[in-house]
Amino acid sequence: MENFSVYNPTRLHFGKGCVTERLAQEAAVWGKRALILIGKGSVKKNGVLDDVTRQLEQAGIHYEVFEGIKSNPIYQDADRAIAQSKAFKADMIIGVGGGSVIDTAKAVALGHGSNASIWDIYMRKVEAPAQALPLLCVLTLAATGTEMNMFAVLQNDEARIKKGFGHPGMYPKVSFLDPTYTLSVPLNYTAYGIADLMAHTFELYFDPSDAPLSNYFATDIIALAFDYGRAVIQKPHDYDIRANIMWLATTALNGTLNAGKRGGDWGVHAIEHALSVLFDIPHGAGLSIAYPAWLKHFLPKIKDKLSFMAERTLGKGTTAEAFIDYLENFFKEIGTPIRLSEVGIGEDKHPLILEVFKQNRVRGMHFDMNEEDHKAILQLMA
């Protein structure tokens, strides 16, 4: 087991009504002016934004809204929101939405204290500010786990780069997880979120460090993802099913699975980042395409560990090969793709994909990938 430190300063409120019961008092701690970031407007239609603004008004907090954060968020939107937060003299940032909105909100909270573009901070051309504005998050999609960690991903479409960045100031001060806010999420995006939380679990599980408890946690998350993933397709408006998926997604990437590890591999995320920056496909959809291919390609190196996962999740005697087949069938069952052709990406795009793999130095932290690996995995994804 590797040496490790545990630190997670995010206060998390979970459950029905947690926003309307607690946001006013939590926000009042951080000041009197809040910039709210939202996506394309779904939180207006389903009433979540109203819940948030009523709480701010109750606390006497002035607010402005920055609208339009897209899935696969771009750094230009973060820069525009930073400019607005400065002009408004915001005391805090509030992200209301899924992972893309909250990742952007993290970037805005950090970038508020700098005169540089947030992309220059991400590319480490300039130093990140020592302090960030306080960040509060209201989550509406179970997927990324960003609500309880210090990382955020942005992309630069022109440069064809999608990049993560971590900074202690990007930990949310408070996150609110009300599963009722996920009841209206369409089934396809629910499925993408399940694929995302499973991918985070796999990335940490396949770290080669010997950390038995973390590995047991990981296998249990995968087993429950199989169970609740099927259940939510049958009963999309069941509160308890949605609540369990929401907590699985948070736990997959809040540091719990990293104890005793060396940070995970993240090679599959590097593959997916190249796909989504090129074709703007949903992140979870790209992961459900990439992970089975990665498992097949690296099977000789991960067979023992995958066999343990197989037996823990599917029963004694289940082989590693059978687990991969099961995973692909599960993804098909819940409605998330397992091949590039299913999302309209044909073999004519392979040279471009390989070029971007090379440009972005797509590799894992523990399972390296060279150009031959890229070609082999791409063929398995086709």
C-alpha positions as MATLAB code, in Angstrom:
seq = 'MENFSVYNPTRLHFGKGCVTERLAQEAAVWGKRALILIGKGSVKKNGVLDDVTRQLEQAGIHYEVFEGIKSNPIYQDADRAIAQSKAFKADMIIGVGGGSVIDTAKAVALGHGSNASIWDIYMRKVEAPAQALPLLCVLTLAATGTEMNMFAVLQNDEARIKKGFGHPGMYPKVSFLDPTYTLSVPLNYTAYGIADLMAHTFELYFDPSDAPLSNYFATDIIALAFDYGRAVIQKPHDYDIRANIMWLATTALNGTLNAGKRGGDWGVHAIEHALSVLFDIPHGAGLSIAYPAWLKHFLPKIKDKLSFMAERTLGKGTTAEAFIDYLENFFKEIGTPIRLSEVGIGEDKHPLILEVFKQNRVRGMHFDMNEEDHKAILQLMA';
ca = [
       0.000    0.000    0.000;
       1.274    3.469   -0.926;
       1.592    6.318    1.585;
      -1.365    8.659    1.352;
      -2.960   11.758    2.807;
      -6.688   12.268    3.143;
      -8.071   15.768    2.718;
     -11.498   16.790    1.536;
     -12.810   20.132    2.825;
     -16.134   20.044    0.943;
     -19.215   20.065    3.129;
     -21.850   18.002    1.366;
     -25.610   18.117    1.990;
     -27.466   15.164    0.490;
     -31.170   14.457    0.189;
     -34.597   15.724   -0.711;
     -35.020   19.422    0.094;
     -31.385   20.052    1.069;
     -31.171   23.136   -1.191;
     -34.347   24.775    0.072;
     -33.481   23.939    3.674;
     -29.793   24.845    3.800;
     -28.513   26.966    0.926;
     -29.464   30.345    2.419;
     -27.532   29.824    5.644;
     -24.534   28.264    3.877;
     -24.272   31.020    1.260;
     -24.621   33.795    3.838;
     -21.272   32.773    5.320;
     -19.397   33.794    2.158;
     -20.706   37.260    1.366;
     -23.482   39.250   -0.259;
     -22.882   38.908   -4.014;
     -23.057   35.677   -5.994;
     -22.498   34.858   -9.650;
     -24.580   31.833  -10.640;
     -23.430   29.672  -13.558;
     -25.934   27.513  -15.427;
     -26.055   25.525  -18.657;
     -28.452   25.866  -21.565;
     -31.518   26.530  -19.451;
     -32.874   23.217  -18.149;
     -32.530   24.438  -14.550;
     -34.896   27.280  -15.451;
     -37.505   24.877  -16.796;
     -37.392   22.366  -13.952;
     -37.440   24.966  -11.163;
     -33.973   24.304   -9.724;
     -32.755   27.836  -10.450;
     -35.834   29.249   -8.730;
     -35.041   27.172   -5.633;
     -31.539   28.628   -5.584;
     -32.456   32.264   -6.187;
     -35.231   32.199   -3.575;
     -32.685   31.027   -1.042;
     -30.273   33.785   -2.012;
     -33.005   36.394   -1.743;
     -33.935   35.038    1.664;
     -30.330   35.520    2.761;
     -30.172   39.046    1.298;
     -27.619   38.011   -1.332;
     -27.528   39.848   -4.658;
     -26.913   37.679   -7.700;
     -26.361   37.617  -11.428;
     -26.654   34.636  -13.760;
     -24.206   33.524  -16.429;
     -26.032   31.202  -18.825;
     -24.904   28.979  -21.671;
     -22.264   26.543  -20.402;
     -22.164   23.681  -22.888;
     -21.513   20.011  -22.435;
     -17.751   19.537  -22.891;
     -17.160   23.054  -21.541;
     -14.872   25.490  -23.326;
     -12.377   27.822  -21.705;
     -13.813   30.890  -23.495;
     -17.045   30.590  -21.496;
     -15.010   30.412  -18.303;
     -13.098   33.551  -19.309;
     -16.369   35.380  -20.048;
     -17.819   34.346  -16.715;
     -14.629   35.455  -14.942;
     -15.010   38.892  -16.540;
     -18.615   39.041  -15.342;
     -17.685   37.944  -11.816;
     -15.093   40.723  -11.634;
     -17.449   43.381  -12.983;
     -20.136   42.249  -10.540;
     -17.618   42.127   -7.688;
     -18.814   38.642   -6.784;
     -18.049   37.280   -3.325;
     -18.832   33.713   -4.350;
     -19.554   31.514   -7.359;
     -22.511   29.124   -7.450;
     -22.600   26.349  -10.051;
     -26.076   24.972  -10.736;
     -26.063   22.019  -13.106;
     -24.075   18.946  -14.076;
     -20.357   18.353  -14.313;
     -19.723   20.770  -17.171;
     -21.302   23.673  -15.301;
     -19.573   22.861  -12.043;
     -16.188   22.380  -13.723;
     -16.592   25.791  -15.334;
     -17.652   27.288  -12.006;
     -14.469   25.913  -10.444;
     -12.394   27.518  -13.175;
     -14.202   30.826  -12.669;
     -13.697   30.725   -8.902;
      -9.980   30.181   -9.431;
      -9.556   32.561  -12.370;
     -11.285   35.463  -10.592;
      -8.007   36.221   -8.834;
      -5.895   36.367  -12.004;
      -5.529   38.751  -14.933;
      -4.636   35.882  -17.266;
      -6.907   33.686  -19.350;
      -7.923   30.572  -17.464;
      -6.436   28.572  -20.349;
      -2.989   30.012  -19.618;
      -3.414   28.796  -16.049;
      -4.489   25.360  -17.277;
      -1.487   25.200  -19.614;
       0.740   26.372  -16.733;
       1.973   29.390  -18.667;
       1.133   31.514  -15.643;
       0.878   30.591  -12.010;
      -2.550   29.928  -10.541;
      -3.753   32.344   -7.863;
      -3.096   31.209   -4.325;
      -6.732   31.809   -3.395;
     -10.033   31.240   -5.194;
     -13.478   32.665   -4.628;
     -15.695   30.445   -2.479;
     -17.633   27.963   -4.610;
     -21.019   26.418   -3.886;
     -22.450   23.665   -6.086;
     -26.008   22.513   -6.715;
     -25.770   19.247   -8.617;
     -28.397   18.161  -11.147;
     -26.686   15.191  -12.820;
     -25.054   12.115  -11.274;
     -21.865   11.480  -13.206;
     -18.555   13.238  -12.706;
     -17.997   13.502   -8.951;
     -16.721   17.048   -9.455;
     -18.967   18.226   -6.628;
     -16.509   16.811   -4.074;
     -13.034   17.111   -5.560;
     -10.523   19.746   -6.667;
     -10.362   18.978  -10.395;
     -12.039   20.495  -13.439;
     -11.814   19.834  -17.177;
     -12.011   22.460  -19.928;
     -11.292   22.254  -23.624;
      -9.803   24.413  -26.344;
     -11.520   23.459  -29.587;
      -9.134   25.414  -31.798;
      -6.055   23.759  -30.292;
      -7.845   20.363  -30.087;
      -6.911   20.002  -26.431;
      -9.140   18.898  -23.561;
      -7.361   19.226  -20.241;
      -7.922   18.699  -16.562;
      -6.510   20.943  -13.854;
      -6.404   20.540  -10.110;
      -5.992   23.141   -7.380;
      -6.972   23.095   -3.682;
      -8.947   26.310   -4.227;
     -11.237   24.416   -6.599;
     -12.717   22.263   -3.870;
     -16.316   23.432   -3.420;
     -16.977   24.910   -0.013;
     -20.427   23.335    0.017;
     -22.221   21.001   -2.378;
     -25.928   20.244   -2.416;
     -27.114   16.908   -3.817;
     -30.880   16.610   -4.014;
     -31.700   13.442   -5.983;
     -35.094   14.837   -6.951;
     -33.217   17.204   -9.270;
     -32.046   14.189  -11.294;
     -35.519   12.683  -11.808;
     -36.047   14.645  -15.012;
     -32.652   13.755  -16.537;
     -33.267   11.932  -19.858;
     -32.398    8.252  -19.907;
     -29.549    8.680  -22.377;
     -27.784   11.220  -20.161;
     -28.549    9.080  -17.121;
     -26.757    6.229  -18.898;
     -23.807    8.449  -19.810;
     -23.509    9.423  -16.153;
     -23.445    5.784  -15.074;
     -20.715    5.052  -17.623;
     -18.782    8.052  -16.293;
     -18.899    6.970  -12.640;
     -17.903    3.439  -13.631;
     -14.972    4.776  -15.664;
     -13.711    6.796  -12.692;
     -13.882    3.663  -10.586;
     -11.975    1.623  -13.167;
      -9.294    4.299  -13.563;
      -8.500    4.120   -9.858;
      -8.978    0.357   -9.581;
      -6.417   -0.416  -12.295;
      -3.739    1.572  -10.518;
      -1.288   -1.281   -9.817;
      -0.780   -0.370   -6.149;
      -1.800   -2.962   -3.575;
      -4.628   -1.284   -1.650;
      -7.146   -4.022   -0.795;
      -9.796   -1.911    0.920;
      -9.849    0.606   -1.937;
     -10.133   -2.284   -4.391;
     -13.067   -3.773   -2.479;
     -14.771   -0.384   -2.445;
     -14.259   -0.154   -6.211;
     -15.728   -3.564   -6.961;
     -18.763   -2.771   -4.820;
     -19.345    0.491   -6.698;
     -19.243   -1.382  -10.019;
     -21.618   -4.071   -8.740;
     -24.086   -1.452   -7.522;
     -23.755    0.499  -10.771;
     -24.834   -2.620  -12.653;
     -27.827   -3.045  -10.325;
     -28.995    0.559  -10.190;
     -28.161    1.191  -13.840;
     -30.659   -1.444  -14.892;
     -33.163   -0.360  -12.273;
     -33.211    3.307  -13.304;
     -33.994    2.403  -16.909;
     -37.058    0.532  -15.675;
     -38.032    3.095  -13.018;
     -36.555    6.477  -13.998;
     -38.657    8.383  -11.464;
     -37.777    6.240   -8.447;
     -36.175    8.494   -5.834;
     -34.171    5.803   -4.041;
     -32.649    4.502   -7.271;
     -31.643    8.004   -8.338;
     -30.272    8.759   -4.862;
     -28.056    5.692   -4.859;
     -26.670    6.478   -8.315;
     -25.942   10.031   -7.197;
     -23.951    8.864   -4.173;
     -22.083    6.252   -6.220;
     -20.946    8.975   -8.630;
     -19.715   11.200   -5.803;
     -17.895    8.402   -3.996;
     -16.176    7.228   -7.177;
     -14.132   10.429   -7.381;
     -14.050   12.116   -3.970;
     -10.758   10.506   -2.966;
     -12.157    7.417   -1.257;
     -10.924    5.018   -3.954;
      -7.494    6.655   -4.149;
      -6.367    5.756   -0.620;
      -3.236    3.666   -0.855;
      -2.975    4.222   -4.614;
      -0.742    6.286   -6.871;
      -3.483    8.413   -8.403;
      -5.017    6.009  -10.914;
      -4.212    5.434  -14.578;
      -6.477    7.841  -16.569;
      -5.439    6.536  -19.977;
      -9.038    5.916  -21.005;
      -9.974    9.468  -20.062;
      -7.128   10.692  -22.256;
      -8.589    8.666  -25.141;
     -12.062   10.048  -24.540;
     -10.875   13.627  -24.264;
      -9.508   13.370  -27.787;
     -12.846   12.040  -29.033;
     -15.002   14.690  -27.379;
     -12.767   17.604  -28.339;
     -12.954   16.439  -31.969;
     -16.583   15.353  -32.225;
     -18.314   16.921  -29.197;
     -19.811   13.600  -28.118;
     -21.025   13.301  -24.507;
     -18.172   12.441  -22.166;
     -19.864    9.336  -20.749;
     -20.681    8.068  -24.234;
     -17.036    8.339  -25.209;
     -16.006    6.457  -22.077;
     -18.417    3.585  -22.719;
     -16.842    3.239  -26.166;
     -13.248    3.480  -24.965;
     -13.215    1.389  -21.796;
     -14.143   -2.044  -23.205;
     -11.557   -1.520  -25.952;
      -8.877   -0.594  -23.392;
      -9.742   -3.637  -21.259;
      -9.430   -5.944  -24.260;
      -6.134   -4.427  -25.368;
      -4.489   -4.519  -21.952;
      -6.047   -7.812  -20.828;
      -2.696   -9.666  -20.646;
      -1.412   -7.033  -18.184;
      -4.567   -6.695  -16.075;
      -6.026  -10.197  -16.205;
      -5.570  -11.058  -12.538;
      -7.037   -7.796  -11.362;
      -9.911   -7.925  -13.841;
     -10.627  -11.515  -12.799;
     -10.934  -10.345   -9.192;
     -13.335   -7.613  -10.320;
     -15.308  -10.179  -12.320;
     -15.727  -12.577   -9.413;
     -16.545   -9.830   -6.919;
     -19.218   -8.283   -9.142;
     -20.641  -11.196  -11.133;
     -19.918  -14.272   -9.044;
     -17.254  -16.868   -8.396;
     -15.815  -18.420  -11.524;
     -16.554  -15.444  -13.777;
     -13.602  -14.838  -16.078;
     -12.022  -11.551  -17.072;
     -13.132  -12.112  -20.663;
     -16.701  -12.753  -19.528;
     -16.641   -9.518  -17.533;
     -15.749   -7.479  -20.626;
     -18.601   -9.095  -22.558;
     -20.950   -8.412  -19.653;
     -19.845   -4.778  -19.454;
     -20.483   -4.230  -23.159;
     -23.912   -5.848  -22.934;
     -24.724   -3.722  -19.896;
     -23.809   -0.531  -21.728;
     -25.996   -1.595  -24.659;
     -28.831   -2.446  -22.280;
     -28.862    0.986  -20.646;
     -28.460    2.757  -23.983;
     -24.924    4.102  -24.079;
     -22.722    3.292  -27.106;
     -19.839    0.834  -27.282;
     -18.574    1.559  -30.804;
     -17.579    4.742  -32.629;
     -19.862    3.796  -35.512;
     -22.852    4.123  -33.159;
     -22.134    7.836  -32.741;
     -21.490    8.438  -36.430;
     -17.694    8.312  -36.360;
     -16.497    6.218  -39.279;
     -13.122    4.767  -40.205;
     -12.471    7.760  -42.438;
     -11.915    9.715  -39.194;
      -9.274    7.336  -37.854;
      -6.253    9.267  -39.214;
      -7.546   12.450  -37.555;
      -8.157   10.641  -34.265;
      -4.676    9.144  -34.301;
      -3.215   12.565  -35.043;
      -4.976   14.064  -32.028;
      -3.960   11.103  -29.843;
      -0.358   11.876  -30.758;
      -0.771   15.639  -30.372;
      -2.268   15.205  -26.904;
       0.239   12.538  -25.881;
      -2.521   10.111  -25.003;
      -1.132    7.675  -22.470;
      -1.855    6.271  -19.047;
      -0.059    6.943  -15.808;
       0.710    3.236  -15.344;
      -0.211    1.581  -18.655;
       1.706    3.464  -21.287;
       0.388    3.778  -24.823;
       2.452    4.295  -27.943;
       1.262    4.785  -31.508;
       0.781    1.051  -32.042;
      -1.365    0.861  -28.916;
      -3.403    3.812  -30.208;
      -4.048    2.035  -33.503;
      -5.009   -1.238  -31.831;
      -7.396    0.406  -29.353;
      -8.936    2.531  -32.083;
      -9.682   -0.588  -34.124;
     -11.345   -2.159  -31.093;
     -13.490    0.969  -30.668;
     -14.555    1.108  -34.333;
];
